[in-house]
């Protein structure tokens, strides 16, 4: 966060490589946590599964909205969309990690666990799509050039606080 006002990488090739790497790693982790939830029934595992699935979805959204990564212009929204999606990615993941630590474990039947897992994945997918749609409509400046604004930096500090609290 201390470097949030510094210019970020403008190379779209780097964005594609790290975005795909994060998306694949997060998706694999989400699959493992989903299986772990199905076996244990611990709600914390379900929330962590959603956190990593959300991270994978937002990494893909980041790639598709980064100018020049896949398309010359963002797939949805404008130049600000990529910044807001990045901030939503960081804050959303941190919030889900923090929530996982606040939740007590509950036991349930195998069928109920599988159903809850599918519902949680569907809600995560819908929530991510909603965030992408919202980020495309936000008319606040989150980026100035290649640097985050004061508002963007504040959102990052909130994410850092949530990660530290979860730790």
C-alpha positions as CSV (number, residue, x, y, z in Angstrom):
1,X,0.0,0.0,0.0
2,X,2.8,2.5,0.6
3,X,3.5,2.2,-3.1
4,X,-0.1,2.6,-4.2
5,X,0.6,6.1,-5.6
6,X,3.5,4.8,-7.7
7,X,2.9,3.8,-11.3
8,X,1.9,0.2,-11.7
9,X,2.9,-2.2,-14.4
10,X,1.5,-1.0,-17.7
11,X,2.6,-4.0,-19.6
12,X,-0.5,-6.0,-20.6
13,X,1.5,-9.2,-21.2
14,X,2.6,-9.2,-17.5
15,X,-1.0,-8.6,-16.4
16,X,-2.1,-11.7,-18.5
17,X,0.6,-13.9,-17.1
18,X,0.1,-13.0,-13.4
19,X,-3.7,-12.9,-13.8
20,X,-3.8,-16.4,-15.3
21,X,-1.4,-17.7,-12.7
22,X,-3.5,-16.3,-9.8
23,X,-6.7,-17.5,-11.4
24,X,-5.4,-21.1,-11.8
25,X,-3.9,-21.2,-8.3
26,X,-7.0,-19.8,-6.7
27,X,-9.3,-22.1,-8.7
28,X,-7.3,-25.2,-7.6
29,X,-7.3,-24.0,-4.0
30,X,-11.1,-23.4,-4.2
31,X,-11.6,-26.9,-5.5
32,X,-9.5,-28.4,-2.6
33,X,-11.4,-26.3,0.0
34,X,-14.8,-27.3,-1.5
35,X,-13.9,-31.0,-1.2
36,X,-12.6,-30.3,2.4
37,X,-15.9,-28.6,3.2
38,X,-17.9,-31.5,1.8
39,X,-15.9,-33.9,4.0
40,X,-15.9,-31.9,7.2
41,X,-18.9,-29.6,7.0
42,X,-17.0,-26.7,8.5
43,X,-18.5,-23.4,7.4
44,X,-15.0,-21.8,7.5
45,X,-13.9,-24.1,4.7
46,X,-17.0,-23.1,2.7
47,X,-16.2,-19.4,3.1
48,X,-12.5,-20.0,2.2
49,X,-13.7,-21.9,-0.9
50,X,-15.7,-18.9,-1.8
51,X,-12.8,-16.5,-1.1
52,X,-10.5,-18.4,-3.5
53,X,-13.2,-18.9,-6.2
54,X,-14.0,-15.2,-5.9
55,X,-10.2,-14.5,-6.3
56,X,-10.1,-16.6,-9.5
57,X,-13.1,-14.9,-11.0
58,X,-11.8,-11.4,-10.2
59,X,-8.4,-12.3,-11.6
60,X,-10.1,-13.2,-14.9
61,X,-12.2,-10.0,-14.7
62,X,-9.0,-8.0,-14.1
63,X,-7.5,-9.4,-17.2
64,X,-10.5,-8.8,-19.4
65,X,-10.8,-5.2,-18.3
66,X,-7.1,-4.3,-18.4
67,X,-6.5,-2.2,-21.5
68,X,-4.5,-4.1,-24.1
69,X,-4.4,-7.4,-22.2
70,X,-7.1,-9.2,-24.3
71,X,-8.7,-6.2,-26.0
72,X,-7.4,-2.8,-26.8
73,X,-10.2,-1.3,-24.7
74,X,-11.8,-2.8,-21.5
75,X,-14.4,-5.5,-22.3
76,X,-16.8,-3.7,-19.9
77,X,-16.7,-0.2,-18.5
78,X,-13.9,2.3,-19.0
79,X,-10.3,3.0,-17.8
80,X,-11.5,3.2,-14.2
81,X,-13.2,-0.2,-14.2
82,X,-9.9,-2.1,-14.0
83,X,-8.9,-0.1,-10.9
84,X,-12.2,-0.7,-9.1
85,X,-12.2,-4.3,-10.0
86,X,-8.7,-4.7,-8.5
87,X,-9.8,-3.0,-5.3
88,X,-13.0,-5.1,-5.1
89,X,-10.8,-8.2,-5.7
90,X,-8.5,-7.3,-2.8
91,X,-11.2,-6.1,-0.4
92,X,-13.6,-9.0,-1.2
93,X,-11.0,-11.7,-0.7
94,X,-9.9,-10.1,2.6
95,X,-13.5,-9.8,3.8
96,X,-14.2,-13.5,3.1
97,X,-10.9,-14.6,4.8
98,X,-11.9,-12.5,7.8
99,X,-15.5,-13.9,7.8
100,X,-14.1,-17.5,7.7
101,X,-12.3,-16.9,10.9
102,X,-15.4,-15.5,12.6
103,X,-17.7,-18.4,11.8
104,X,-18.1,-21.4,14.0
105,X,-18.0,-24.9,12.6
106,X,-21.4,-26.7,12.1
107,X,-22.1,-30.3,11.3
108,X,-24.5,-31.2,8.6
109,X,-25.5,-34.2,6.4
110,X,-23.5,-35.0,3.3
111,X,-26.4,-34.0,1.0
112,X,-26.9,-30.7,2.9
113,X,-23.2,-29.9,2.6
114,X,-23.1,-30.6,-1.2
115,X,-26.2,-28.4,-1.6
116,X,-24.7,-25.6,0.5
117,X,-21.5,-25.8,-1.5
118,X,-23.3,-25.4,-4.8
119,X,-25.4,-22.5,-3.5
120,X,-22.3,-20.8,-2.1
121,X,-20.5,-21.2,-5.5
122,X,-23.5,-19.9,-7.3
123,X,-23.7,-16.9,-5.0
124,X,-20.0,-16.2,-5.4
125,X,-20.4,-16.3,-9.1
126,X,-23.4,-14.0,-9.1
127,X,-21.7,-11.6,-6.6
128,X,-18.6,-11.4,-8.8
129,X,-20.7,-10.7,-11.9
130,X,-22.6,-8.0,-9.9
131,X,-19.3,-6.4,-8.8
132,X,-18.0,-6.4,-12.4
133,X,-21.2,-4.7,-13.5
134,X,-21.1,-2.2,-10.7
135,X,-17.4,-1.4,-11.3
136,X,-18.2,-0.7,-14.9
137,X,-20.7,1.9,-13.8
138,X,-18.7,3.6,-11.0
139,X,-18.0,7.2,-11.9
140,X,-15.6,8.0,-9.1
141,X,-11.9,8.3,-9.9
142,X,-10.1,5.3,-8.5
143,X,-7.1,5.8,-10.7
144,X,-5.3,8.8,-11.9
145,X,-3.1,7.7,-14.8
146,X,-1.4,4.6,-13.5
147,X,-1.7,5.6,-9.8
148,X,-4.5,5.0,-7.3
149,X,-6.3,8.0,-5.9
150,X,-6.7,8.7,-2.1
151,X,-10.0,6.7,-2.2
152,X,-8.3,3.8,-3.9
153,X,-5.5,3.8,-1.3
154,X,-8.0,3.9,1.5
155,X,-9.8,0.8,0.1
156,X,-6.4,-1.0,0.0
157,X,-5.7,-0.1,3.6
158,X,-9.1,-1.5,4.7
159,X,-8.1,-4.8,2.8
160,X,-4.8,-4.8,4.6
161,X,-6.5,-4.3,8.0
162,X,-8.9,-7.2,7.2
163,X,-6.0,-9.5,6.2
164,X,-4.0,-8.6,9.3
165,X,-7.1,-9.2,11.5
166,X,-7.7,-12.6,9.8
167,X,-4.0,-13.4,10.4
